[in-house]
Amino acid sequence: MLLVVHLVILFGAIILGARMGSIAIGFAGGLGVLLLGATGMPVSVDAIPFDVIGIIMCVIAAISAMQLAGGMDYLVDIAERFLRRNPERVTVYAPIVTWLMTVLAGTGHTAFSTMPVIVEVAKEGGVRPSRPLSAAVIASQMAIVASPISAAVVFMASALEPHGVGYLQLLAVMVPATFFAIFPMAWVANRMGPELEDDPVYRQRVADGLVSSPSERSNYAAPRGAKASVGIFAAAILVVMVYATLISDQIGLISNPTVPRNEAIMAIMLAAAAAIVLVAKTTAAEILNTQVFRSGMSACVCVLGVAWLGTTFIDYYLDDIKRIAGGVLTAQPWLLAVVLFVAASLLYSQAATAKALIPAALSIGVSPLTALAAFPAVSALFVLPTYPTLLAAVEMDDTGSTRIGKYVFNHPFLVPGVVCVAVSVILGYAIGAAVV
């Protein structure tokens, strides 16, 4: 009976948070933790992934400094020139752009800046905007598990290293697995929905004067410090990767480092932010008002709440989970990807999902290769149409082609997302078998 009460609290808090949206997902997680504690379940601060939150905060600080310096606009200008080379193929090019930006930045919130460009290029090429937008949003979510500085990857590496899978091996599997999954996903997305001119919603919006004409590319001029800010951030990523390689068990050139990998990432990112502010001569206080900073700090609260809630519940029932699920996952290891997929669709965070479930999976005997291959499934943030980048895509498409159906789940992101996750997991098994 107590288990039923705990499940009601767990899913009730998650559903409440999803309904309220945005930062309230984290608020609802805290409420759920309070209610679990009230029923007698032990609550500990150790269940809060402070290392994950710290990495997110520091990376977001560096990206926000780069955005204030004009670096994000500079990158968007490069992306726009790339997309406009062949507007008819925007459904393939757009997810490549958002995947690359997310891999480099460690956060999918960079996709916000490219969405208006994707819509304009799609209209210019006569392409239904929902197709490239859905592909771009999914690619930005999938790229988190391939980013060398994302909190999810850093945590996954720390979980797998005791089992013989290092940071570089993780990236060597996830980078190609998620990148090559873009192309079948884009192929599927490009066949969803009627052609733009045949869409009755689009025709009605045109008749009502709600659809703007495709705009010409703006004459962008990078402000002082914009290019330098991008260079500094890129250099920081390179330093992180080199340092993580040197201290890894596989390379071992630096043994017993005074600065461990997680701490190094946080310190390097904060140092990069300081360098950007100094070089670009921007006002540091204005960083707090950037869109990336607001979104990133909201993500930190969400991770804190839902990860604390999920980990508290799983830790309490870990022995029961081992007894019930151990044999099933040993016989059918592919089910781990399904479990991660479902959990991610509720927890709204790749890092929080990995933190809550991967240690438990490894402890019940799931092989490191299976855990590694299933890792892309933590990116299933597109199932419920409430994730910020998904909602932004809906709002920015003035043609009305990117819309959420009355049955909630019938939206243009679901099918391409499932395809991308499935292909990534399959590629993860194939590549991982050769790498690990």
C-alpha positions in Angstrom: 0.0 0.0 0.0 2.9 2.4 0.8 4.4 1.7 -2.6 1.2 2.9 -4.2 1.2 6.1 -2.2 4.9 6.7 -3.1 4.1 6.1 -6.8 1.2 8.5 -6.7 3.4 11.2 -5.1 6.2 10.5 -7.7 4.1 10.7 -10.8 1.7 13.3 -9.4 4.6 15.7 -8.8 6.0 15.0 -12.3 2.7 15.5 -14.0 2.0 18.7 -11.9 5.4 20.1 -12.9 4.8 19.3 -16.6 1.4 21.0 -16.5 2.9 24.2 -14.9 5.9 24.0 -17.2 9.3 25.8 -17.2 11.0 26.2 -13.9 8.0 24.9 -12.0 9.0 21.3 -13.0 11.8 21.7 -10.4 9.4 23.3 -7.9 7.0 20.3 -8.2 10.0 18.0 -7.7 10.7 19.7 -4.4 7.1 19.3 -3.4 7.3 15.6 -4.2 10.4 15.2 -2.1 8.6 16.8 0.9 5.6 14.5 0.5 7.8 11.4 0.3 9.6 12.5 3.4 6.3 13.0 5.1 5.4 9.4 4.5 8.6 8.2 6.2 10.9 7.9 3.2 14.5 9.0 4.1 15.4 12.3 2.4 19.1 13.2 2.0 20.9 16.1 0.3 23.2 13.4 -1.1 20.5 12.6 -3.7 20.9 16.1 -5.2 23.3 16.0 -8.2 25.3 19.1 -7.2 28.1 18.1 -9.6 25.7 18.0 -12.5 24.1 21.3 -11.5 27.5 22.9 -11.0 28.6 21.9 -14.5 25.4 23.2 -16.1 25.7 26.5 -14.2 29.3 27.1 -15.3 28.8 26.1 -18.9 25.7 28.4 -19.1 27.7 31.2 -17.6 30.4 30.9 -20.3 27.8 30.7 -23.1 25.8 33.7 -21.6 29.0 35.7 -21.6 29.6 34.7 -25.2 26.0 35.6 -26.1 26.4 39.1 -24.5 29.6 39.6 -26.5 27.8 38.9 -29.7 29.3 35.4 -30.2 25.9 33.6 -30.5 24.7 36.1 -33.2 28.0 35.5 -35.0 27.4 31.7 -34.9 23.8 32.1 -36.1 25.0 34.2 -39.0 27.3 31.4 -40.0 24.5 28.9 -39.7 22.2 31.2 -41.7 24.6 31.3 -44.6 25.0 27.5 -44.5 21.2 27.0 -44.5 20.5 29.4 -47.3 22.9 27.7 -49.7 20.1 25.2 -50.5 16.8 26.1 -48.9 15.1 23.0 -50.4 17.3 20.8 -48.2 16.8 22.7 -45.0 15.3 19.6 -43.3 18.7 17.9 -43.5 20.8 21.0 -42.9 18.9 22.4 -39.9 19.4 19.4 -37.6 23.1 19.3 -38.5 23.4 22.9 -37.4 21.6 22.5 -34.1 23.4 19.2 -33.4 26.8 20.8 -33.9 25.9 23.9 -31.9 24.7 21.8 -29.0 27.7 19.5 -29.1 30.0 22.5 -28.8 27.9 24.4 -26.2 26.7 21.5 -24.0 23.1 22.8 -23.9 20.2 22.5 -26.3 19.1 26.0 -25.5 21.3 27.2 -28.3 18.6 26.0 -30.7 16.4 29.0 -29.7 18.6 31.3 -31.7 18.5 29.3 -34.9 14.7 28.7 -35.1 13.7 32.0 -36.7 16.3 31.4 -39.4 15.1 27.9 -40.0 11.5 29.1 -40.4 12.6 31.8 -42.9 14.7 29.5 -44.9 12.0 26.8 -45.0 9.5 29.4 -46.4 12.0 30.5 -48.9 12.4 27.0 -50.2 8.7 26.2 -50.1 9.3 23.6 -47.4 6.8 22.9 -44.6 8.5 24.5 -41.6 7.4 21.8 -39.2 9.8 19.4 -40.9 13.1 21.2 -40.4 11.9 22.5 -37.0 11.0 19.1 -35.6 14.3 17.6 -36.9 16.3 20.5 -35.5 14.7 20.3 -32.0 15.3 16.5 -31.9 18.9 16.9 -33.0 19.6 19.5 -30.3 18.2 17.2 -27.7 20.2 14.1 -28.9 23.4 16.1 -29.2 23.6 16.5 -25.4 24.8 12.9 -25.0 27.6 13.6 -27.5 28.8 16.9 -26.0 32.2 16.8 -24.2 31.1 19.4 -21.7 27.5 18.4 -21.1 26.6 17.4 -17.5 25.0 14.2 -18.8 28.1 13.1 -20.6 30.4 14.0 -17.6 28.2 12.0 -15.2 27.9 9.1 -17.6 31.6 8.9 -18.0 32.1 8.9 -14.2 29.6 6.1 -13.9 31.1 3.9 -16.6 34.8 4.5 -15.8 34.9 2.0 -12.9 33.6 -0.5 -15.4 36.3 0.1 -18.0 34.6 2.6 -20.3 36.4 5.9 -20.4 35.4 9.5 -21.3 37.0 9.3 -24.7 35.4 5.9 -25.5 32.0 7.3 -24.5 32.4 10.2 -26.9 33.8 8.0 -29.6 30.5 6.0 -29.5 28.0 8.8 -28.9 29.3 11.4 -31.4 28.9 9.2 -34.5 25.8 7.3 -33.2 23.8 10.5 -32.7 25.2 12.3 -35.8 24.4 9.6 -38.3 21.0 9.1 -36.7 20.2 12.6 -38.0 19.8 11.5 -41.6 17.1 8.8 -41.2 15.3 11.1 -38.8 15.4 13.9 -41.3 14.2 11.5 -44.0 11.2 10.6 -41.9 10.5 14.2 -40.9 10.6 15.3 -44.5 7.6 13.1 -45.2 5.3 14.1 -42.4 2.3 16.3 -42.9 1.0 17.7 -46.2 3.0 20.0 -48.4 2.9 23.6 -47.2 0.7 24.9 -50.0 -1.8 22.0 -49.4 -2.1 22.7 -45.6 -5.6 24.2 -44.9 -4.3 25.8 -41.7 -1.5 27.5 -43.6 -3.9 28.7 -46.4 -6.3 30.2 -43.8 -3.4 32.0 -42.0 -2.2 33.4 -45.3 -5.8 34.6 -46.0 -5.9 36.2 -42.6 -2.5 38.0 -43.2 -0.8 36.1 -40.4 2.1 34.7 -42.4 5.0 37.0 -43.2 6.9 36.8 -46.5 10.4 35.2 -46.4 12.9 37.8 -45.4 16.3 38.5 -47.1 19.4 37.7 -45.2 20.4 40.6 -43.0 23.7 42.4 -43.5 25.2 41.2 -40.3 28.4 42.8 -39.0 30.1 41.1 -36.0 30.6 43.5 -33.1 33.9 43.9 -31.4 34.7 40.9 -29.3 32.1 38.6 -31.0 34.6 36.4 -32.9 37.1 36.5 -29.9 34.4 35.3 -27.6 33.7 32.3 -29.9 37.4 31.6 -30.1 37.8 31.7 -26.3 34.8 29.4 -25.7 36.1 26.9 -28.4 39.5 27.0 -26.8 38.0 26.2 -23.4 36.2 23.2 -24.8 39.5 22.0 -26.3 41.3 22.4 -23.0 38.6 20.4 -21.3 38.9 17.5 -23.7 42.7 17.5 -23.6 42.8 17.7 -19.8 40.2 15.0 -19.4 42.2 12.8 -21.8 45.5 13.4 -19.9 44.0 12.4 -16.5 41.9 9.5 -17.8 42.6 5.9 -16.7 43.2 4.9 -20.4 45.9 7.5 -21.0 47.1 8.2 -17.4 49.7 10.8 -18.2 48.6 12.7 -15.1 48.0 10.4 -12.1 46.2 11.6 -9.0 45.4 15.1 -10.5 44.9 17.9 -8.0 42.0 19.1 -10.0 39.6 16.2 -11.0 37.7 16.3 -14.3 34.3 17.7 -13.0 36.0 20.5 -11.1 38.3 21.2 -14.0 35.3 21.7 -16.3 33.6 24.1 -13.9 36.8 26.1 -13.3 37.7 26.3 -17.0 34.2 27.4 -18.0 34.2 30.1 -15.4 37.7 31.2 -16.5 36.5 31.3 -20.1 33.5 33.5 -19.0 35.9 35.9 -17.3 38.2 36.0 -20.3 35.3 36.8 -22.6 34.1 39.7 -20.4 37.6 41.1 -20.3 38.3 40.8 -24.0 34.9 41.9 -25.2 34.7 44.7 -22.6 31.1 43.9 -21.8 29.2 44.7 -18.5 29.2 41.5 -16.5 25.9 42.3 -14.8 24.1 42.3 -18.1 24.9 38.6 -18.5 22.0 37.9 -16.0 19.6 39.3 -18.5 20.6 37.1 -21.5 18.1 34.5 -22.8 20.7 31.7 -22.4 21.4 32.5 -18.7 17.7 32.6 -17.8 17.0 29.3 -19.6 20.1 27.7 -18.1 19.4 28.7 -14.5 15.8 27.5 -15.0 17.2 24.1 -16.1 19.4 23.9 -13.0 16.3 24.2 -10.7 14.5 21.6 -12.8 17.4 19.2 -12.6 17.7 19.8 -8.8 14.0 19.1 -8.2 13.3 16.2 -10.5 16.7 14.4 -9.9 16.2 14.8 -6.1 12.7 13.3 -6.4 13.7 10.5 -8.7 16.9 9.5 -6.9 15.2 9.6 -3.5 12.5 7.2 -4.7 14.9 4.8 -6.5 17.3 4.7 -3.6 14.5 3.7 -1.2 13.3 0.9 -3.5 16.7 -0.1 -4.9 16.8 -3.6 -3.4 13.3 -4.3 -4.7 14.3 -3.0 -8.1 17.3 -5.2 -8.2 15.2 -8.2 -7.3 12.5 -7.6 -9.8 14.3 -6.0 -12.7 17.7 -7.7 -12.5 16.8 -10.9 -14.2 14.6 -9.1 -16.8 17.3 -6.7 -17.8 19.9 -9.4 -17.9 17.7 -11.5 -20.3 16.4 -8.5 -22.3 19.1 -5.8 -22.0 17.4 -3.6 -24.7 14.7 -2.8 -22.2 17.1 -0.4 -20.4 16.7 1.9 -23.4 12.9 1.7 -23.1 13.1 2.5 -19.3 15.4 5.5 -20.0 13.1 6.7 -22.8 10.0 6.7 -20.5 11.9 8.2 -17.6 13.4 11.0 -19.7 10.0 11.9 -21.1 8.8 12.6 -17.6 12.0 14.0 -16.0 12.8 16.5 -18.8 16.5 16.3 -18.3 19.2 14.0 -19.8 21.5 14.5 -16.8 18.7 13.9 -14.3 17.6 10.8 -16.0 21.1 9.4 -16.2 21.7 10.3 -12.6 18.6 8.6 -11.4 18.7 5.3 -13.4 22.2 4.5 -14.7 23.9 3.7 -11.4 20.9 1.5 -10.5 21.1 -0.3 -13.8 24.8 -1.0 -13.5 24.4 -2.2 -9.9 21.9 -4.9 -11.0 24.3 -6.3 -13.6 23.6 -4.5 -16.8 26.7 -4.6 -18.9 28.7 -1.3 -19.5 28.2 -1.8 -23.3 24.4 -2.0 -22.8 24.3 1.1 -20.6 26.5 3.0 -23.1 24.4 2.0 -26.1 21.1 2.9 -24.3 22.4 6.3 -23.2 20.9 8.2 -26.2 17.4 7.2 -24.9 17.8 9.8 -22.1 17.2 12.4 -24.8 13.5 11.6 -25.1 12.4 15.0 -23.9 10.0 15.4 -26.9 7.3 12.9 -26.0 5.2 15.4 -24.1 4.9 18.7 -26.0 5.9 20.9 -23.1 9.7 21.2 -23.4 10.9 24.8 -23.9 12.6 24.3 -27.3 9.7 22.3 -28.6 7.2 25.0 -27.5 9.4 27.7 -29.0 9.4 25.9 -32.4 5.6 25.9 -32.3 5.4 29.6 -31.4 8.0 30.7 -34.0 6.3 29.0 -37.0 3.9 31.6 -38.3 2.7 29.2 -41.0 0.9 27.1 -38.4 2.4 23.9 -39.7 4.2 23.2 -36.4 1.3 22.6 -34.2 0.2 20.3 -31.3 -2.9 18.2 -32.0 -5.9 17.9 -29.8 -4.7 14.4 -28.6 -1.5 16.0 -27.2 0.8 13.3 -28.5 0.0 13.9 -32.2 2.6 16.5 -32.7 5.4 16.6 -35.4 8.2 15.9 -33.0 7.2 12.4 -31.7 7.8 10.2 -34.7 11.1 11.7 -35.8 12.3 11.7 -32.2 11.5 8.0 -31.7 13.3 7.2 -35.0 16.4 9.2 -33.9 16.6 7.6 -30.5 16.1 4.1 -31.9 18.8 4.5 -34.6 21.2 6.1 -32.1 20.8 3.1 -29.7 21.3 0.6 -32.5 24.4 2.5 -33.8 25.6 2.7 -30.2 25.5 -1.0 -29.8 27.3 -1.5 -33.2 30.0 1.1 -32.6 30.3 0.4 -28.9 31.1 -3.3 -29.6 34.1 -2.2 -31.6 35.2 0.6 -29.3 34.7 -0.8 -25.8 
